[in-house]
């Protein structure tokens, strides 16, 4: 791979891990945070020539830091919490344990995404952490890796592919992966609806209660039933994953045009069209050996129906 391809591969890998961590944490599956310590130890050592060791393995009661390189006098805490209170607590413990006597620099590495703090530094006369330069996330790591030699970038890319994509134990829950794959599928620029769409403003009440009045109770009940099982999952995916607004806009555009086509094929029957739409997407998801969670896919489409991105408004359909 050339330099640009390697850089894209690295960004995709780190983003994938960040998304995974964020979703797992919102679902209270926090074991991944422990595994991330060793992953980032190996990644940082390879990328930047550090000699970090996992302090928690050497000293299970260690406070404030997870990784340490005594030769480079660098300490790192690996965390998925970005709040200022967490930063203050970390620095406070670092000072309390007088770790500044062993390490000249403390870095907080946020494995989900960091928050820009309003204060420039945290600490006191003994030690002060620079909130701009000493709090990292995957964006900072990508920038640092970008300045390396091509051979080093290629090695990092290979390492990430081996570590992140070949381990079945690190797969996302099937319902989460179904939604992520569905978003990727629908937002694909090769989608037949790409470049087209509707400019209509959505009117959920008019749409459900008037346009589809004969099916209103069915559509509402479908949404409420599925929401109990999949509402929190979709919320976590949308809030924690790095999907981007452009991709989400493409999902909306493609769904509006494609679903309208299916509705016309089904003579305006939303029940029949909805079933055909979901079956079609699930079949496409299953083409490459992935077993999609049909309920998760169904909820994603039904939610977009309620938001008027599926079967978009057609004023002539109701009086």
N, C-alpha and C positions, 0 to 999 in steps of 0.2 A: 504494500500500500504506500501511496505517496504521503507527504506530510499532512495535507489537508484531510485525507481519508483517515489517517491515524488520529488526528485531532478530533474529528467528528466521532470516531469510535470511542475515544476516551470520554468525551462529553456525554455521549449516550450511555456509557457504562456507569459513570458517576451519577448521572441523573436517574437512571434506573434504580440504583441503590438508594438514592435519596428518597425517591418515591416510595420504595418498598418500606424503608424505615418509617416514613411519615404515616403510611397507611397502617402498618402493623401497630404502631404506637397508639393511633386513634382507636384501634380495636383491642387495646390493652394486651397485645402480644409483644412483650418487651424483651424477650430473649435475644432478639436480633441486635440489640444494643451491645450486649456482651460480646457477641461474635464480631461486631464491627471494630472493637478495640484491636484485635489481632489482625484483622484485614487492613486497617489503616496503619498499623505498625509496619507491616510488610510493604504496603504501598508507599509510604513516606520514606522508608529506608531505601527502596529501589529508586524512587524518583529523585530524591535529593541527597542521597548518600549519608543519611543519618544512621545512627546505631541505637535506635529506640528499642527499649525492652518494655514488656508489659509489667508495670509496677504492681498491679493487682495480683499477679502470679507470685511475685517475689514477696510482697507484703500485702496480704489480704485486707489489712486495716489501713492501708494508705489513704490519705485524705487529699482531696483537691486535684490530684493528677492520676492519669491512667497509664501514660507512656513517659519514659524518661531516657534521655541520652546524656549521661554524665560527661562524656568527652566534649560534646558540643554545648553542654550546660543548657539544654533545652528540655522543658517539661510541657506535656500536652494533655489536656483533658478532652476526651471524646464524649460528646453529649448530643442529645436530640432536643434539648430545651434551650430556647433562645432568649428567655426573659431576662431583663436587667437584674432582677432579684437573684437569679441563678448565677449570673456573672459575679455579682457582689459576694455571694456565698462562697464561690470557688476561690476568688482572690482572698477573701477573709481566711479561709482554711489554709491557703498557701502561705499566708503571712503567719498565721497562728502556729503552724508546724515548722516555721523558719526554713521553708524549702528554698527561699531565695539565696540561702548560703551555699546551696548545692547547684542551683540552676539560675542562670542569669535571665532567662526568658521563660515566661509562661504563655502558652498559646491555647486558646479554647477553640477546638475544631467542632463545628456544628454539622452533624451528619445528615440533618434534614435541610434546614435553611436558617440563616442567621437573621437577626433583627438589628437594624441600625440604631444604636443607643444614642440618646440625646446628650449624654455626658462624654467628654473626650477621654477620660481616664477613670479607672476604679482602683482604689487602694489608699495607701498612706505614705508616710515618709520612708518606711521600710521597703515597700515595693509598690509599684504602680503599673497597672496593665493598660496599654494603649488600646482603646476599644475599636479604633479604626484599623490598625495594623496587626493586632494580636488576636483578633477573632476571625476565624476562617470558616468558609463553607465550600461547597463544590465549585462555585464560581471562582473563588480565589485560587483553588487548586488548579483549575483549568488554565487560568492566566499564568500561573507559575510554570506549569508543564509546557505551555506554549513557547517559552523561551529556551527550552532545552534543544540539544542536537537531535537530528532526525533519528539516528540509531537509538537514542535513549527513548524518544517518543514511541518508536515502534516496539521497543521492549516493554514499555508500560502498557501499551495497547494490548499486546499479547497476554500480559499478566492479568489485566482486567477481564479479558474474554475468558481466560481459563478459570479465574476465581469466581466470576459472577454468573456465567451462563451455562457451565457444565455441571453444576451441583443441583440435583433435583431437590435437595432439602431446603434450598433457598428460594423455591418458587413461591409466588404469591398465592394466597387462597384463590380457589377456582372462581368464586363469584367476583372477586376484585379483578383478576386477570381477564375475565370475560368482558367486563365493562371497559377496561383499558384497550383490549383488542378490538372491541366494537367501535370505540371512538377512533382508533387508528384506521379501521376499515372504512368507516363512513366518511372520515375527513380526507381520505386519499385523494390526491389531485387527479388521479386517473379515474375517479368515480364518474359514471356517466352524467351525473348532475353537476359536475364541476363547472364553475363560471356562470351558473344560472341561479335563480332563486326568486323569492317573493319579497316585495317591499311592504306588504300589508302589515299593519300593526296588529298584534295578537289581541283577541278579545275572548278569553276562555269562557266567560259566562255565556256570551251569545253563541259561541261555537258549540259547547256541550249541551246547553239547555235549549237552544233553538235549532241550530243546524242539524244536530244529531239527537233531537228530543226523544225519538223513539228508542234510542240506545243510551240515554243519559245515565240512568241508574246503573246499567251494566258497566259503562266506562268509569264512573266514579268508584264503584265497588272494586273493580279491577285494580285501580290505583291504590285505594286504601288497603286492600288485602296484601298487595305486593310491597307496599311501603313498610309494613311491619317487619318484613324480612330483609329488605334491601335498601331502605331509605338511608340508614346510617352508613352503609357501605358506599353508596353513591356519593353521599356528602363528603366522606373522607377522601375518596378518589379525586373529586373535583377540587377540594381544598388543599390537599397535600401533594398531588402530583403536578409535575411541571408541564402541563398540557399546552399552555399558551393560548392567548385570545384568538389568534389567527386560526388555529386548528379548531377551536370551539365554534368560531363563526362558520367555518367550512362545514362542520357537522350540521349546524342549523340550516344552511343553504341547501346542502345536498339532501337532507331529510325532507325538507319542504317539497322540493321538486319530485324526488323519487317516490315519496309516499303518495303524492297527488296522482302520479301515474298509476300506482297500484290501486288506489281508490277508484279511479276511472275504469280500470280493468274489472273491478268487482262491482260495477254498476252502483257506486255510491254507498255500498253497505260497509260501514266502518268495522263491524265485527269480523266479517270475512276478510276485509283488506288488512286489518290489524294482524290477524292470524297468518295471512300470507306474507306480510312484511317481516314478522318475527321469524317465521320458518325459513324465509330466504336468508336472513342475516345469520341465523344459527347454522344453517347449512354451509354458508361461506366460512364461518369461523371454524367449523369442524373439518374443513377440507384438508388441512395440513396436520391432521392427527391430534389436534387439540379438542378435548371434550368440553364444550361450552356449558355453562350453567344457564339453562333455558330461562329459569325464573329471573335471573339477573338481567339477561338480554331483554326479556319481556318488560321488566320494570323500567329499564332505560328508555325503551320506545314509548311506553305508556306515559311516562313522565313528560316526554317531549310532545306527546299528543295533548296533554293537559295544558302545556305551554304554547300550544298552537304551532309547533314546529313539525308536527305530523298531521297530514290532512289539513293544510292551511286554509284560512278563512276564504269562503267563496260567498259573497253576499247574495248572489242570485239563488243560492240553495235554500234560503229561508226568507220569510216575509217579515 
